[in-house]
Amino acid sequence: MALKIRRGSNASRQTITPAEGELLYVTNHVAQAVSPVWIGDGSTAGGKALQTVISVNSQTGSIVLTTDNVTQGSTNKYYLVENAQDDVASLFTNGTHTGGIVFDYKDTTSPPRIDVSVPYNGTVNSGSSEKIAFYSATGTVVSATNNLSWNNTQSSLTVDNGVVTITAGAGPRPVLNLSSSFNSASSNSLNFNRSRGSSSIPTSLTNGDSIGNINFNGYTSGGAYVQAGTISAYTVGSVTSGIIPTGVGISVMGTEGNLKLAFRVLGTGQTYIGPSGSEDHNGLLRIVSQVNGSSIIANSSLSIGSYFSGADGQNIALSRARGTLIAPLPVQTNDEIFEMSFHGYDGTGMVTSAQITSIVDGTVSTGSVPGSLVFYTRNSTGTLTQVLKISAPTSSSTVGRLTVSGTIATTSTPATFWNYDSSESTLTLNNGDVVTFASFSGSVLVNCHNSGTVSQYLCGGGSTPICIGSSNVTQTGTMQAISGAYTFTASEAGIHSFYVIRTRTGP
């Protein structure tokens, strides 16, 4: 009996159930990746393949297996690059090294890296994730950066686009020291370099740009760090080639919880204590000195000096307005502009001993703020009383007024109530020369220096002033009332002194 073999495609094979021992040959077995010969068992559609392994790890035909296409087992491993990295790293990271170096292999990063921790005090704990160094308790933590480079020639560490955090938790020691030892007058520096643009193409700053801040943060019961104070530098004008007008400000937090600008120094030569805008708080400058021991050092607590070729002196301007700093309003009559108090300690607290107050003393209008100075002293009973007031003129044609709540006395011997001596009050007169006084009621003392004659005239009691006494029988002149004024006509040549006591204006 002859052996018969059916031939056909793999698709036609799948439609035939060959008899037991019957052979089928697949003409397109290569394209279909199936066995070329199949044998029937009388019940299996398409028969059973004589070549059961068609491919190995996607390899067909004459297959040669290598470690590139054989999967690694869990126990018997091929020595791949990853395995080599893991095995080398395990030699370094197996536990804590006393007096040595800690290596932490990061195979999850791209590319993989090894973090190295250098000992601080001989004992180094294992590295912390995403940190370039980690020291427990007695060390510091430095955050990872995008670019970290060390220049051995310049001994400089450069951090680009990163934040460096230095933390110490083992006592109140400094955590950042700037130390130098060299034969030069130069000092250590902490530089803040600031520009607009980018690091590769920097551009000029503009008015109002911040240059750098030193912030002071404290931890509160709210569970977070709060900025309690800051020292800031910023531009305060147009920036030109080589010139950056700069201001430095100190901001502190008050009991109300707001951070406010308390002190400013500007490159324009101005210094401010207090707010710079609409902040509602007071500015206070307090200068305190203490001398330990019995010696007293005669130094000024506050000294203002100037050295220049000119007649002008220093100026202390004390300003006052109603309203706010942003929207000021005019002051009003009796508003205090300034108060200077002098305090002494009484055993329990500071008590005002004397006081000088400047007040608005009249109607305020554009370009005119009438003012007065009032002097107060405290007597032995503890009462602060006004003793002197220098009042504003009542009009543009009048002079101010001195009001004394008491007696004006001098300490000359014999004691006098008033001593007037001024070279500006002397006139050199010829016989017949006339001196005119504006209309007033009061008294005029005339002294002729040549003869020594002193005469007193009472004015305001009639058309002719009364001479009530003279140190000589013969007077050195006559006083007359003419057209609402008084005239003195000299009858003796020489230097004359005039002392005028006014009781009121007009006769």
Secondary structure, DSSP 4 states (H G I P E B T S, - for coil): ----EEEE-HHHHTT--PPTT-EEEETTHHHHTS-SEEE--SSSTT-EES----EETTEESS----TTSSPPPSSS----HHHHHHHHHHHHHSSPPBTS-EEEEETTSSS-EEEEE--SSSB-PPPPTTEEEE-SSSS-EEE--SEEEEETTTTEEEEES--------SSS--S-------SSS----------EE-SSSEE---TT-EEEEEEEEEE-TTSSEEEEEEEEEEE-S--BTTB--EEEEEEEE-TTS-EEEEEEEETTS-EEES-SSS--------------SS------SS------SSS----------EE-SSSEE---TT-EEEEEEEEEE-SSSEEEEEEEEEEE-S--BTTB--EEEEEEEE-TTS-EEEEEEEEPPSSTTS--EEEESS------SS--S-----GGGEEEE-TT-EEEE-SEEEEEEEEETTTTEEEEEEESSSSS-EEEEESSSS-SEEEEEETTEEEEEESS-EEEEEEEEEEEE--
